[in-house]
Amino acid sequence: MGIFSEASGHAGNPVEEQDKIAKELIDRGRKVIKLSRGDPAVYFKTPKYIIDAYIKALKEGKSQYEYFYGAQELREAVAKRYRRMYGLNLDVEEDIIATNGVSESLIFLNSVLMNKGDRAVMFRPFYTLYEGLLEINHGRAIYGSYDEGDGWAIDLDHLKKALKNSKRIKYMLITNPNNPTGTVLNRKMIEEVVDIANDNDIMLVSDEIYDEIVFNGATFTSLAQIAKGTKHVILNGASKNFDSPGFRIGFMIVPGKDKISKEFKERVVKYAQMRLSVNTPAQYAVAEGMNNIKEHKRSIDHMVREIADRTNFTYKMINESRYMEAVRPNGAFYILPKLNIRDINVKDDTEFAKRLLLEANVQVTRGSGFGSKNHIRIVTLPDKKTIGEAMDRIERFCRKNNR
Ligand SMILES: Cc1ncc(COP(=O)(O)O)c(C=O)c1O
């Protein structure tokens, strides 16, 4: 390791690991189709009213460090949003902490809770950063699972077994709607998970960054609507619902008044103090994003309609292929097909993704990066013409490598 820490070996993000090769191919004149990065602003312009609010904030001189807890306007807007959407009564002064994206919330979560040998429960397949951030903080994962055969619902029996003899569990993290599966947990499932967390006295964390990107008849339920009275944390932000990932705005909501929740908040705030501030003008822009209900509805409705159409189109093409099959998504903008690896002449999903980029110039993410071997994650944000072309290339690649 030399001068480097052991923990830093866990850093990185599988979503980006092939970006360098993709860039080299593009530089050599190849038309690479990228289905790897879940960045909505590449495909849908950030709404004008939000951009205008950002510019207005700058013109008003809002370029100072903001209060480390987050701008009052943003925290008030978040509280109003959660009252409107989920009937919650959050304390603006204490319960909402602004962060530089959900990514920073995850850094705080692990920094505050994990000591060497502590554990956290996450479900396979998981969002790529969860495992690395846990390990950087010397924590170890206990894996529950989303069951592909059951529409990616949580396998409750497996979870109960996994928790049985485990000690020092600091938190259990669910993702709803889910990245990488693109599915939404139903209310009953969340109730069961809350019961299990209570029985085992575990803090529940729900990453709900896609909570407005729900379609195909699914209904989203926030953990906060169910976990009242138990210790829990909600992670959310502006990257997806407000189509502004580059603003780097997120927030952590800790509604509980119990001793643990209070101390957790105090400790998170100390980390927030040490990084001084979240992007100031962006906080004002996102506050306007949430408060201007009419404009927001217009842009999110358009985006979700398009995403549903593109995702359903991708789903249809995948299931027409004999080389892949997938669960139909109803949220976020991903699909996670299983490769019929016995029919394709590749060792595993890693080789598949690598060669697919080199030979067919389509960039996807290997499922093993999400803890789901022999799957690939496809981002369903590009227009149907692009997705159609990419799926044709994937099909030709599979046929050429038919085993
Ligand atoms: C489930 C999930 N959580 C967190 C993030 C990161 O969010 P942010 O841009 O707020 O850091 C992403 C980004 O793709 C995500 O899919």
The ligand as a MOL file (V3000), in Angstrom:
LIG
                    3D

  0  0  0     0  0            999 V3000
M  V30 BEGIN CTAB
M  V30 COUNTS 16 16 0 0 0
M  V30 BEGIN ATOM
M  V30 1 C -29.8200 5.6090 -5.7190 0
M  V30 2 C -28.9260 6.7740 -5.8800 0
M  V30 3 N -28.4950 7.4250 -4.7830 0
M  V30 4 C -27.6700 8.4850 -4.8890 0
M  V30 5 C -27.2150 8.9370 -6.1100 0
M  V30 6 C -26.2890 10.1190 -6.1680 0
M  V30 7 O -27.0270 11.2580 -6.0550 0
M  V30 8 P -26.4450 12.7350 -5.9610 0
M  V30 9 O -26.3270 13.2610 -7.3440 0
M  V30 10 O -27.5010 13.4730 -5.1790 0
M  V30 11 O -25.1500 12.6840 -5.2350 0
M  V30 12 C -27.6310 8.3000 -7.2750 0
M  V30 13 C -27.1520 8.7380 -8.6000 0
M  V30 14 O -27.2950 8.0960 -9.5940 0
M  V30 15 C -28.4970 7.1860 -7.1480 0
M  V30 16 O -28.9270 6.5200 -8.2210 0
M  V30 END ATOM
M  V30 BEGIN BOND
M  V30 1 1 1 2
M  V30 2 1 2 3
M  V30 3 2 2 15
M  V30 4 2 3 4
M  V30 5 1 4 5
M  V30 6 1 5 6
M  V30 7 2 5 12
M  V30 8 1 6 7
M  V30 9 1 7 8
M  V30 10 2 8 9
M  V30 11 1 8 10
M  V30 12 1 8 11
M  V30 13 1 12 13
M  V30 14 1 12 15
M  V30 15 2 13 14
M  V30 16 1 15 16
M  V30 END BOND
M  V30 END CTAB
M  END
